[in-house]
Amino acid sequence: MSGPRAALVAGEASGDLLAGLLLQGMRQRWPGLQSTGIGGPQMARQGFQPQWPYEKLAVRGYVEVLRQYREIVGIRDQLRDRLLRERPDVFIGVDAPDFNLGLEEQLRKSGIPTVHFVCPSIWAWRMKRVEKLQRSCDHVLCVFPFEPELLARHGVAATYVGHPLASVIPMEPDKAAARTALGVPATGEVIALLPGSRASEVEAMAPRFLAAAAVLQQQRPGAWFVLPALPALQSRISQLARSGPSPRHLNIVTGQSHAALAACDVALVASGTATLEAALFKRPMVISYHTHWLTYLLMKPRHLQPWVGLPNILCGDFVVPELLQSNAKPRLLAGALRDWLDSPARMRAVREKFVSLHHTLKRDTAQLATDAIEKVLAA
């Protein structure tokens, strides 16, 4: 059975996960779907044919991007030329707005319909990016409920589709099964360490997280730590654990970030999509991030809200602590984790907030997204 030809670009592990879930829904609607572009293993499981792996684009920060700018621009130019020749029925940019929006604008000008999945966080920073959305996108698939109205005020067509992870992550995670699967004690305290999915994030955050865990281990000798790592980064993380401070009870596991979040009592998480995953698992967390000082200097004045982490942004309050830049010190991170573990009532209260958030974000994303894409294809 024939189906549409779709080109997609996902620029990091979280985008690969979201795109994989989207492709699953598209294949259910269009069994003959053909898809190609830039992506990773989650997309490949849905029949996606990658022309480049997403790791080529997985770079954070202004300063860091400059080091790989020529290669990234070269990839975008090659992909653009290929898509202009092959003329897919639709192009779907999955997050990665710095890469995708410029590409979408050029494809749209040539008559190729464009959809952007995950609205750029214009409500948090870089509000002027909405002008780029106007030029680049025929339609935006929004994962947060307040976004379509905001975009409509600027003439951008959009649909709230819910967050795909809210349908994948169970409302009641099975902690006992996850602990068994990861080989950590069934009882006692377990802390998940999630230092990021990009190589540059791991270099910046993993040593801090491991050192914080070592401090906490001294104070709580019975605690266990689980660090899920992408296969490409696992050896480097293991090397960092051997060469610097790290806890005695540490399991570095391949992938399995969801199992780690299900198994843990509290998580230490690098700012990004993983913070939302932790919230959907109803886990108290400490959010942290540290980037090049110049990148931080450039980004800070553009930030429109007092929060950085998605759970805090969506709840409109500092429901979990954020320790950024100069505050991302092992001693402070360990203290913030300890504060959670020492306050069961506070942990229960934040879990209740996250249950409410989960219900808000849970929608039939596959149906809503493919309905919107079908309208774009028919236009």
C-alpha positions in Angstrom: 0.0 0.0 0.0 1.5 3.3 -1.0 1.8 6.2 1.4 3.3 9.7 1.7 7.0 10.3 1.4 8.2 12.2 4.5 11.6 13.7 5.3 12.4 14.3 9.0 15.2 15.8 10.9 15.8 15.1 14.6 19.0 16.6 16.1 19.5 14.8 19.4 18.4 11.8 21.4 15.2 13.4 22.8 14.2 14.4 19.2 14.9 10.9 18.0 12.6 9.5 20.7 9.8 12.0 19.8 10.2 11.4 16.1 10.1 7.6 16.6 6.8 7.9 18.4 5.5 10.2 15.7 6.6 7.9 13.0 4.9 5.0 14.7 1.6 6.9 14.5 2.2 7.9 10.9 2.9 4.3 9.9 -0.4 3.2 11.6 -2.3 5.7 9.5 -0.2 5.2 6.3 1.3 1.7 6.3 3.2 2.5 3.1 4.9 5.6 4.6 8.5 6.2 3.4 10.7 8.3 5.6 14.3 9.5 5.4 16.5 12.4 6.6 18.5 12.8 9.8 17.7 10.7 12.9 18.6 7.8 15.2 17.7 4.3 16.3 14.2 5.1 17.6 13.3 6.4 14.1 15.0 3.6 12.4 12.8 1.1 14.3 9.9 2.7 12.4 11.4 2.1 9.0 13.2 5.5 8.8 16.2 5.5 6.5 18.8 7.9 8.0 21.1 9.8 5.6 23.1 11.1 8.6 23.0 10.2 12.3 21.5 12.7 14.7 24.8 12.8 16.6 26.2 15.1 13.8 23.8 17.8 15.1 23.9 17.1 18.8 25.9 20.2 19.9 24.9 22.6 22.6 25.6 26.3 23.1 26.8 29.2 20.9 30.5 28.7 21.5 30.3 24.9 21.1 28.3 25.2 17.8 31.0 27.5 16.3 33.5 24.7 16.5 31.4 22.5 14.3 29.6 25.2 12.3 31.1 24.4 8.9 30.2 20.7 9.1 26.7 21.3 10.3 26.0 23.9 7.6 27.5 21.5 5.0 25.1 18.8 6.1 22.1 21.2 6.0 23.1 22.3 2.5 23.5 18.8 1.2 20.2 17.7 2.7 18.4 20.8 1.3 19.7 20.1 -2.2 18.7 16.4 -2.0 15.2 17.2 -0.8 14.7 19.9 -3.5 15.6 17.2 -6.0 13.5 14.4 -4.5 10.5 16.6 -3.4 9.1 14.7 -0.4 5.3 15.1 0.2 6.1 16.7 3.6 9.1 17.8 5.7 8.9 17.5 9.4 11.5 19.2 11.6 11.6 17.6 15.0 12.7 20.2 17.5 16.3 21.4 16.7 15.0 24.8 15.6 18.4 26.3 14.9 19.0 23.7 12.2 15.4 23.0 11.1 13.7 26.4 10.8 16.2 27.7 8.2 15.9 24.5 6.2 12.1 24.5 6.5 12.0 28.1 5.2 13.9 27.2 2.1 11.9 24.1 1.4 8.6 25.9 2.0 9.6 28.6 -0.5 10.0 25.8 -3.1 6.5 24.5 -2.5 7.3 21.6 -0.1 4.9 21.5 2.8 6.6 21.9 6.2 5.6 20.9 9.7 7.5 21.6 12.9 7.1 19.2 15.8 7.7 20.8 19.2 7.2 24.6 19.3 10.4 26.4 20.0 10.3 27.8 23.5 9.5 31.3 22.4 7.5 31.7 25.7 10.8 31.2 27.6 13.3 33.1 25.5 13.9 34.4 21.9 10.4 35.6 21.3 11.6 37.0 18.0 11.9 33.5 16.7 8.1 33.5 16.1 8.8 35.6 13.0 11.0 32.7 11.7 8.1 30.3 12.4 5.8 32.5 10.3 8.1 32.1 7.4 9.1 28.5 7.9 6.2 26.4 8.9 2.9 25.5 7.4 1.9 24.0 10.7 3.4 23.5 14.2 2.6 20.5 16.4 2.7 21.7 20.0 3.4 19.6 23.0 2.2 22.1 25.6 -1.4 23.3 25.9 -0.8 27.0 26.0 1.3 27.2 22.8 -1.4 27.2 20.0 -3.1 30.3 21.3 0.2 32.1 21.6 1.2 31.1 18.0 -2.3 32.0 16.7 -1.8 35.6 17.9 1.2 35.7 15.5 -0.6 34.1 12.6 1.0 30.6 12.9 -1.2 27.6 12.5 -0.7 25.1 15.3 -2.3 22.1 17.0 -1.9 20.9 20.6 -1.1 17.2 20.3 -0.1 16.5 23.9 3.4 15.2 24.7 4.0 11.7 23.3 6.0 10.7 26.4 2.9 11.3 28.5 1.3 8.3 26.7 4.4 6.1 26.9 5.3 6.7 30.6 2.9 4.9 32.9 0.9 6.9 35.4 2.1 4.6 38.1 5.7 3.5 37.4 6.8 0.0 38.7 9.7 0.9 40.9 10.3 -2.7 42.1 10.5 -4.1 38.6 12.8 -1.4 37.5 15.1 -2.0 40.4 15.2 -5.7 39.6 16.0 -5.0 36.0 18.8 -2.6 36.9 20.3 -4.8 39.6 20.0 -2.3 42.4 18.6 -3.1 45.9 14.9 -3.5 46.2 14.9 -1.4 49.4 17.0 1.6 50.3 17.7 4.9 48.5 18.4 5.0 44.8 19.4 8.2 43.0 19.4 8.5 39.2 22.1 10.6 37.5 21.2 12.0 34.1 24.0 14.2 32.8 22.7 14.7 29.3 22.6 13.0 25.9 25.2 15.0 24.0 28.9 14.5 24.3 29.5 18.1 25.2 26.9 17.9 28.0 28.4 14.7 29.4 31.9 16.4 29.5 30.4 19.3 31.4 27.9 17.6 33.7 29.0 14.0 34.3 32.1 14.9 36.5 29.9 17.3 38.6 27.1 14.7 39.0 29.6 11.9 39.9 31.4 14.1 42.4 28.0 15.2 43.9 27.1 11.5 44.2 30.4 10.8 45.9 29.6 13.5 48.5 26.2 12.1 49.1 27.5 8.6 49.4 29.7 9.7 52.3 26.6 11.0 54.1 24.4 8.1 53.1 26.6 5.0 52.8 23.7 2.7 51.8 22.6 4.8 48.8 22.9 3.5 45.2 23.3 5.5 42.1 22.2 4.6 38.6 23.6 6.5 35.5 22.0 5.6 32.2 24.3 6.3 29.2 23.8 6.3 25.5 25.9 3.5 24.0 28.2 6.0 22.2 28.9 7.8 25.5 29.1 4.9 28.0 32.8 4.3 27.7 33.6 8.0 28.2 31.3 8.1 31.3 33.0 5.0 32.7 36.4 6.7 32.2 35.2 9.8 33.9 33.9 7.7 36.8 37.3 6.0 37.2 39.4 9.1 36.9 37.5 11.4 39.2 35.4 11.4 42.4 32.5 8.9 42.1 30.3 6.9 44.5 31.1 3.4 45.5 27.6 2.1 44.7 27.3 3.1 41.0 25.6 1.3 38.1 26.4 2.7 34.7 23.9 1.2 32.4 23.4 1.2 28.6 20.3 3.3 27.8 17.5 2.5 30.1 16.9 6.1 31.2 13.2 5.3 31.8 14.1 2.3 34.0 16.5 4.5 36.0 13.8 7.1 36.6 11.3 4.4 37.5 13.7 2.8 40.0 14.9 6.0 41.7 13.7 8.0 44.7 15.1 11.2 43.4 17.0 12.3 40.3 19.9 14.7 39.4 19.1 15.8 35.9 20.7 18.1 33.3 18.3 20.7 32.1 16.4 19.5 29.0 13.8 17.0 28.0 15.0 14.5 30.6 13.6 16.9 33.3 10.1 16.4 31.8 10.6 12.7 31.7 11.5 12.7 35.4 8.4 14.7 36.1 6.2 12.2 34.2 7.8 9.5 36.3 6.7 11.6 39.4 10.2 11.8 40.7 11.5 14.7 42.7 14.6 16.1 41.1 17.4 18.6 41.1 17.9 20.3 37.8 21.4 21.5 36.9 23.3 22.8 34.0 26.7 24.4 33.2 27.8 25.7 29.9 30.6 27.8 28.5 30.6 31.2 30.3 30.2 33.1 27.0 27.3 31.0 25.9 25.6 31.6 29.3 26.4 35.4 29.1 24.7 35.5 25.7 21.7 33.4 26.7 20.8 34.9 30.1 19.5 38.3 28.9 17.2 36.6 26.4 15.4 34.5 29.0 11.9 35.7 29.6 11.0 33.6 32.7 12.7 32.9 36.1 12.7 29.2 35.4 14.9 27.0 33.2 13.6 23.5 33.8 10.5 22.4 32.0 8.7 21.1 35.2 9.1 24.5 36.8 8.0 26.3 33.6 4.9 24.2 33.3 4.0 24.4 36.9 4.8 28.2 37.0 6.8 27.8 40.2 10.1 26.5 41.5 8.6 23.2 42.4 12.1 21.6 42.1 15.5 23.3 42.6 17.6 24.6 39.8 21.4 24.9 40.3 23.0 26.5 37.3 26.4 27.7 36.3 28.3 28.8 39.5 25.8 26.9 41.6 26.4 23.6 39.8 28.9 22.6 42.4 29.1 19.0 43.7 28.6 20.0 47.3 25.5 22.1 46.5 24.0 19.4 44.2 24.5 16.8 46.9 22.9 19.1 49.5 19.8 19.6 47.3 19.4 15.9 46.8 19.8 15.3 50.5 17.1 17.9 51.2 14.6 15.9 49.1 15.5 12.6 50.8 15.2 14.2 54.2 11.7 15.5 53.5 9.2 12.7 52.6 6.2 15.2 52.9 7.9 17.5 50.3 8.5 14.5 48.0 4.8 13.5 48.2 3.7 17.0 47.5 5.7 17.3 44.3 4.6 13.9 43.1 1.0 15.1 43.4 1.9 18.1 41.2 3.5 15.8 38.6 0.4 13.5 38.5 -1.7 16.6 37.6 0.9 17.6 35.0 0.9 14.1 33.5 -2.9 14.2 33.0 -2.6 17.6 31.3 0.0 16.4 28.8 -1.6 13.0 28.1 -3.5 13.1 24.8 -3.9 10.8 21.7 -0.8 12.4 20.2 -0.6 10.0 17.2 -4.1 10.7 16.2 -4.0 14.4 16.7 -0.6 14.8 15.0 -1.4 12.7 12.0 -4.8 14.5 11.6 -2.9 17.8 11.4 -0.2 16.4 9.0 -3.0 15.0 6.8 -4.5 18.5 6.5 -1.1 19.8 5.5 -0.8 17.1 2.8 -4.2 17.9 1.5 -3.8 21.7 1.3 
